[in-house]
């Protein structure tokens, strides 16, 4: 099996796990959009390599602006480790405060401030993620899209490289690659 196929299987299994209720029975309701996005944020940490200076424990995922995840993000990382690093979840009102995290989700509530936020995080090894349309083309790293009721994502590898992050070819192979400023 190819690496891309294995990654697709892992991501599919993760989404299926989200469809299972906490008591282990298959639920009548399906995972909502932000439960799936929370699972992706957690899994992205497995496919990104931070520079040695950014490898402090725990691995911090921050939410900047209004939190659309509720408890879903906390639940998806609860008790989980990646490369012997536990997770912490933090919520922020400003980009300056968020600079200590490894992954920052910039909420749609911040759509008018995205450029200023990205500028404030420039030069830091922080994976920036959002679902604001055009996020990657504007200099962000990963942009969620909802297409046909499914969560998809785009990646701007140039933005990640500028931040000193190495995104796995496995993750890049299942994403839509975009470049800044290009349609």
RATA-V284775 format. One record per residue. N is the residue number from 1. PSI is psi in degrees with one decimal (none if undefined). Layout:
# RATA-V284775
n->(N,N)
psi->(PSI,PSI)
This chain:
# RATA-V284775
n->(1,2,3,4,5,6,7,8,9,10,11,12,13,14,15,16,17,18,19,20,21,22,23,24,25,26,27,28,29,30,31,32,33,34,35,36,37,38,39,40,41,42,43,44,45,46,47,48,49,50,51,52,53,54,55,56,57,58,59,60,61,62,63,64,65,66,67,68,69,70,71,72,73,74,75,76,77,78,79,80,81,82,83,84,85,86,87,88,89,90,91,92,93,94,95,96,97,98,99,100,101,102,103,104,105,106,107,108,109,110,111,112,113,114,115,116,117,118,119,120,121,122,123,124,125,126,127,128,129,130,131,132,133,134,135,136,137,138,139,140,141,142,143,144,145,146,147,148,149,150,151,152,153,154,155,156,157,158,159,160,161,162,163,164,165,166,167,168,169,170,171,172,173,174,175,176,177,178,179,180,181,182,183)
psi->(142.2,159.7,-39.6,-40.7,-42.9,-41.9,-42.1,-41.1,-43.1,-46.8,-38.3,-43.8,-38.8,-44.1,-41.2,-36.7,-33.8,-23.2,-10.3,133.2,166.0,-22.9,4.7,-7.6,150.1,122.4,159.3,-29.4,149.4,165.4,136.0,170.2,-43.8,-19.3,-41.5,-44.0,-37.0,-42.7,-39.5,-43.7,-43.7,-47.3,-30.3,-33.9,-26.1,-20.1,14.4,137.6,122.4,153.8,156.2,-34.7,-15.7,11.0,30.0,152.1,143.9,171.8,117.3,128.2,123.1,149.7,121.4,120.9,-161.0,132.5,108.5,-6.6,-25.5,-135.1,-6.3,-42.8,-43.0,-41.8,-39.3,-26.4,-6.0,119.6,8.3,151.7,148.3,123.6,46.0,21.9,126.8,174.3,150.4,146.0,130.7,151.2,138.5,155.8,-22.8,155.9,-32.5,-42.6,-30.4,-6.1,-14.9,-3.7,164.7,-35.3,130.0,124.4,119.3,112.6,155.8,-22.5,-16.8,13.8,-31.8,-9.4,7.9,-48.0,-45.5,-38.3,-47.9,-39.6,-39.7,-23.5,-4.0,139.7,-2.4,148.1,70.8,125.8,115.5,131.2,144.0,172.7,20.1,124.9,136.2,10.2,-48.0,-39.4,-21.2,5.8,-2.6,169.8,-45.6,131.8,119.3,143.3,145.5,109.0,125.4,44.4,16.9,141.8,123.7,170.8,151.2,152.9,137.0,93.0,-27.7,-41.3,-40.5,-43.1,-41.5,-30.0,0.8,19.5,142.6,114.6,129.2,141.3,-26.7,-42.6,-42.1,-33.1,-19.6,6.0,161.7,124.5,129.5,156.5,151.0,137.0,0.5,141.4,none)
